[in-house]
Amino acid sequence: MNEKGLVIVFSGNGKGKTSAAIGISTRMAGWGKKVVYCAFFKKGSSGEFRTLKKIRGCRVLMFCCEHPAFSKDLEEEKFRKYFRSEWDRFLKKFSAIKKCDLLVLDEILVSVRDKLLNDTEIISFIDGAKRRDPITNFILTGRGITEGIIEIADIVTEMRCIKHPYPAMCAKKGVDW
């Protein structure tokens, strides 16, 4: 049987999407596999990224490190242009990577939710990457899953919030970042 790369999606309004992606990333790296972890809308200063950057075989790339939800100074039109330039930068970076066993697109589904990308752009990217290397695995995370993404995915997990102290309690170092 030919090995085939999987498309894994972690979505929903609950916690744990990034944590699940990082867990699989460390597992892959632990088996000597090459991981490229691309985070969108994050600054990269959280504990998990500090650790991922130290793991042999794991490359961490940050794209579009701001989002209007967290930075009130961003004008919508400027942000859209910024995101598009960062998406183009991601595509160029990925095309320069010779091979990876796991490509994580952390929070990329937020770009679909916020209409910065449509799901066909992500699907087209994955299709092209799979033609290049059919055994590459993909993880997509974030809120904003669509039927198109569900259709191409092999595994879809919805993280559902049952109870959370937000907004009464601020994000906690070590737990949330």
Phi and psi in degrees as a GROMACS rama.xvg file:
@    title "Ramachandran Plot"
@    xaxis  label "Phi"
@    yaxis  label "Psi"
@TYPE xy
-73.3945  137.571  ASN-2
-73.7046  141.544  GLU-3
-131.047  136.407  LYS-4
-70.9343  146.014  GLY-5
-99.4828  153.68  LEU-6
-110.873  116.072  VAL-7
-115.478  133.812  ILE-8
-124.3  130.64  VAL-9
-117.758  113.366  PHE-10
-135.824  -177.755  SER-11
113.255  174.796  GLY-12
-93.9037  3.02102  ASN-13
-94.9129  168.714  GLY-14
-74.7487  156.642  LYS-15
113.762  -3.86773  GLY-16
-65.5286  -51.9195  LYS-17
-66.5212  -40.9713  THR-18
-59.4777  -40.6046  SER-19
-64.7893  -42.6766  ALA-20
-63.6252  -40.2004  ALA-21
-68.242  -37.6578  ILE-22
-59.1355  -46.3865  GLY-23
-67.1804  -37.1194  ILE-24
-60.4785  -45.7063  SER-25
-68.0855  -34.6424  THR-26
-63.1554  -46.3693  ARG-27
-61.6655  -47.708  MET-28
-62.2052  -35.339  ALA-29
-62.6194  -25.9791  GLY-30
-95.0408  14.0268  TRP-31
79.255  15.3868  GLY-32
-86.848  154.257  LYS-33
-90.1167  126.446  LYS-34
-118.629  132.669  VAL-35
-117.117  114.162  VAL-36
-107.672  109.59  TYR-37
-107.145  118.691  CYS-38
-107.255  133.712  ALA-39
-110.681  142.713  PHE-40
67.2732  20.36  PHE-41
-128.295  149.399  LYS-42
-83.9417  -18.5467  LYS-43
85.0007  14.2282  GLY-44
-99.4437  3.36596  SER-45
-78.5792  163.608  SER-46
-56.9065  -39.4803  GLY-47
-66.0823  -36.5187  GLU-48
-73.2801  -34.3171  PHE-49
-59.1936  -40.6518  ARG-50
-73.076  -46.9751  THR-51
-56.1701  -39.4784  LEU-52
-64.5187  -21.2708  LYS-53
-88.6997  -12.717  LYS-54
-82.0294  125.911  ILE-55
-61.9527  132.498  ARG-56
89.4881  0.576667  GLY-57
-116.177  121.105  CYS-58
-110.314  128.597  ARG-59
-110.637  126.92  VAL-60
-124.907  137.042  LEU-61
-110.924  135.019  MET-62
-132.912  141.974  PHE-63
46.3014  66.5061  CYS-64
-73.0934  7.89467  CYS-65
-129.602  158.725  GLU-66
-148.732  140.071  HIS-67
-55.6061  -26.522  PRO-68
-64.199  -24.6229  ALA-69
-113.786  -8.14577  PHE-70
-135.537  104.085  SER-71
-68.216  -14.8993  LYS-72
-81.2599  -7.03454  ASP-73
-84.2188  122.306  LEU-74
-80.2667  140.922  GLU-75
-57.0932  -47.3536  GLU-76
-65.309  -41.2128  GLU-77
-64.3067  -40.2862  LYS-78
-63.0911  -43.1155  PHE-79
-59.5945  -43.5082  ARG-80
-65.3354  -42.8057  LYS-81
-59.2426  -47.5376  TYR-82
-60.3474  -44.9844  PHE-83
-61.3968  -40.0299  ARG-84
-66.7735  -35.7285  SER-85
-70.2045  -37.0027  GLU-86
-63.1025  -43.3607  TRP-87
-62.292  -40.2738  ASP-88
-62.9074  -41.2725  ARG-89
-59.6507  -48.7671  PHE-90
-58.9587  -41.0478  LEU-91
-66.6093  -43.5928  LYS-92
-60.6802  -45.806  LYS-93
-64.6713  -39.7129  PHE-94
-64.2076  -24.0005  SER-95
-83.3982  -13.8547  ALA-96
-81.2701  122.885  ILE-97
-68.0998  -43.4674  LYS-98
-160.532  144.631  LYS-99
-147.72  150.821  CYS-100
-87.5928  -27.4559  ASP-101
-140.498  127.69  LEU-102
-116.78  118.505  LEU-103
-102.824  130.528  VAL-104
-114.611  82.2937  LEU-105
-73.414  125.339  ASP-106
70.6738  12.7601  GLU-107
-63.0978  -28.8103  ILE-108
-67.5257  -20.5266  LEU-109
-62.2419  -34.4236  VAL-110
-65.954  -29.9755  SER-111
-74.8745  -45.9079  VAL-112
-56.231  -41.3687  ARG-113
-89.534  8.40219  ASP-114
58.8293  35.4991  LYS-115
-87.0881  -34.3615  LEU-116
-129.873  158.174  LEU-117
-105.722  160.79  ASN-118
-62.0897  -26.8593  ASP-119
-65.4354  -28.6222  THR-120
-67.8992  -40.6268  GLU-121
-69.4782  -43.3058  ILE-122
-61.7366  -43.4267  ILE-123
-62.5448  -42.3313  SER-124
-59.7022  -48.3228  PHE-125
-62.54  -43.6572  ILE-126
-57.9975  -45.4793  ASP-127
-64.0211  -42.0141  GLY-128
-65.5371  -36.8253  ALA-129
-70.0388  -33.0146  LYS-130
-65.4704  -37.5792  ARG-131
-68.4327  -42.4582  ARG-132
-150.506  95.1593  ASP-133
-66.2344  -11.6333  PRO-134
-99.105  3.26402  ILE-135
-66.7714  134.269  THR-136
-96.8899  149.366  ASN-137
-127.504  141.442  PHE-138
-124.901  128.614  ILE-139
-115.487  133.068  LEU-140
-127.896  164.403  THR-141
122.944  168.646  GLY-142
-86.1174  134.325  ARG-143
129.411  26.0265  GLY-144
-66.0959  146.18  ILE-145
-123.246  167.55  THR-146
-61.5686  -36.1835  GLU-147
-62.0819  -42.1974  GLY-148
-67.0924  -43.2454  ILE-149
-58.3142  -41.4907  ILE-150
-62.3313  -40.2813  GLU-151
-84.0417  -15.3473  ILE-152
-75.9926  149.787  ALA-153
-92.6331  -33.8575  ASP-154
-134.089  128.832  ILE-155
-129.297  123.723  VAL-156
-121.57  129.778  THR-157
-101.897  122.383  GLU-158
-88.5404  120.293  MET-159
-114.113  128.352  ARG-160
-79.7786  121.263  CYS-161
-101.252  -38.7125  ILE-162
-153.856  137.482  LYS-163
-157.945  139.659  HIS-164
-76.5179  -8.1202  PRO-165
-64.8267  139.214  TYR-166
-93.5514  4.36307  PRO-167
-65.8733  -26.9127  ALA-168
-122.903  134.252  MET-169
-70.7029  160.889  CYS-170
-56.7556  140.904  ALA-171
-108.684  127.352  LYS-172
-58.0704  131.01  LYS-173
91.5533  -27.6128  GLY-174
-100.301  -48.9761  VAL-175
-102.286  -22.8694  ASP-176
